[in-house]
């Protein structure tokens, strides 16, 4: 009798496993996909960090840092990094990654700092497009350059750099010209900029300033 019960239970177990085979195989496949996804993520992170470390400072110092806080409600305004006054970070220092400019340091604490991004309404930078100089700001999460007269030749896809006129290093790539229109008085351009950095994905950054800054 015991053998018969054991045999019946064995058949029932085999039958259940047969019915569940697709689910079990799917679990293993999903696990494999998850592992591959993680491998790709860490590979991408490694490549980004490597590119960031390859930046060769000219007339400025660079300090590397990691993003430690990014509030979902302030996603396109600011984030925090794990470097502060003890690391000689100062308000106004520019923040970059391996592609170009992200924003600048707004507030500094002992162990961390707050970064405002190019899409923050409080951002203000002197920039250069070809031989024309203007002021970069942001409105409604759009990056805008103003104060460039209509007699300057500006075209779509022209690259935008820091100007070097206000104590910041010159030639840091910001983005490219996305849209051009005249202001309300038709005296100056109002130029929309597409940033070179994907502002949705920021993990590691460099903080830079002039080597001569105090």
N, C-alpha and C positions, 0 to 999 in steps of 0.2 A: 504493500500500500504506500509506504514512504517513497519507494522508487517511482511509483506511478505519479505521485504528487510532485516530486522533484522534476520528473520528465515533463509534466504538464506546465509547470512554472518555467522551465527552460524554454519550451516552445513559445510560451506567452512572451517571454523576454526577447526572444529572437524576433518574434512578430512585431513587437513594439519598436525594436531597433530598426527593423526593415522600414516601418512606416515613418520613422524619424530620420532616416538616412540623409534626406535632402537638407533638413534643418541642421544636422550635425556637420555635414560637409560645408554648408553655408557659414556656420560659425568659424570653422577653420579658415575658409577663404576670406571672411571678413577680418579675422585676426591677421592674416597675411597681408591684406590690403592696408590695415591699420599700421602694421610694422613698416611697410613700404612708405606709407605717408609720413610716418615719423622720421624715417631715414631721409626722405626728401626734404623735410622741414629742417632737420639739423644740418644737412648738406648745404641748403640755401643759406642758413644762418652762418655757417662756417665761411662760405664764399663771400658773404657781405662783410663780415668782420675782417677777412683777409684783405679785401679791397680797401676798406677803411684804413687799415694799418699801412697800406701802401702809399697813402697820400704823403707827399713830400712837402713839408712846410717851407715857404720861402722866407718871408719877413714876419712870420708869426709863429707862436707856440700852439700846440694842439694837445688837448687832454681828452682821453677816451672815457666814455661813460655808457651806462645802460639805462634804458627807460624803466622806471620802477612803478609809475602810476600814470594811468590815462583814464580819466573819468569819462564815462559814456556821454554824460551831459555836456562835457567840454571837449568833445573829441577833436574838433577842428579849431580849437582855441589854444589849448595848452596841455602840457604834460610835465611830469617831474622826472629828474634824473638823479643818479646816486652819487653825485659829486657836489660839494658845497664850498664854503669859505675855507675849510681846512685843506682843500685841494687847490686853493688860489683861484677859484671861480669868482667872477665879478659880474655885476649887473651890466647888461649891454653887450657881453661877449656873444659872438655869433655861434650858431649851432648848425653843424653840417652832418651829412653822412657821406657814403662813398660816391654819391651822384652829384650832390650840390647842397645848396642852402636850404635849411628847414625853418629857421627862425632865430631868435636871440634870447638870451637869459633875461628874465624879468625880475625875479626875486631870488635872493641867495640866503640859505640857512647854513648852519654849520656842516651838516652831513648830506644835504640835498639841495637842489635848485629847481626853480620853476621856469619852464621854457614857453614863450609865446610863439605861435607858429605864423607862417606867412599869411594864413587866412584869419588871423586874429585882428579885430578892429583897432587894436592899440599899436599895431606894427607900423614902423616908419623907418625907411632906409633910403639912402642915396644910391641910385643905380645908373647904369650906363647901357644904352642900346646903340650900337655902332659908335658914332662920335657925339651922340646926344645924351644929355644928363637929365634925369628926372627923379621924382620922389615916389617910392613904392609905398602903397598903403592897402587896406582891405576894406571892402564893403559888401555885406551880405555874403560873406565867405568867398567872394571873388577877389583876386589879387589884381590891383590896378596901379598903373604908373601914370602920373600926371606931371604937369609943368614942362612938357616938351612942346616947343612951338611948331606950328604947322609947316614952317619952311624946312624942317628937318625931314630927311627921307627915312621913313620907317615902313617896313614891309612885314607881312605875315611870316611867321617862323624865324624872324630875327631873334638872335639869342640875347638874353638879358643877364648882366653881371653886376656885382657890387662895383661901385665907382672908385672907391679909395679916397673919396674927398672928405669924409667925416671921421677919420681915424681908424676905419676898418680896412682890412686888406683889400686890394683891388683884384678883380678878375675871378671872383668866386661865382660859379654858374648858379643862376636862380631858376631860369626856365626859358621859354620862348614866347614870342608874340602870338596870341591866339585870336585877338579881335582888335580892330582899330576904328575909332570914331572921334568926331570932334566934340568939344565941350559945348555947353549951352550958348556961350558967347562966340563960338567958332574962332577962338584965338589959339587954342592948344588942343593937343591930342588927349584922348582918354583911352588908354591902352590896357586891354585885359591880358594877363599873363597866365600861361599854363606852366605850373611848376615842374621842374625836372624830377623832383623827388615825389614818390608815391606817398602822400601824407597819411594814407590809411595804414601803411605798414612801416612802422619805425620801431626798431629794437635797440640798436646801438648807434651812438652818435659821437662826434668829435666837437669839443668846445674850443674855439680859437679866438685869439686876439693879437694885436700887434705885439711883437717882442719888446718894443720900446714902451709899452703901456705900463703904468704903475700898478 
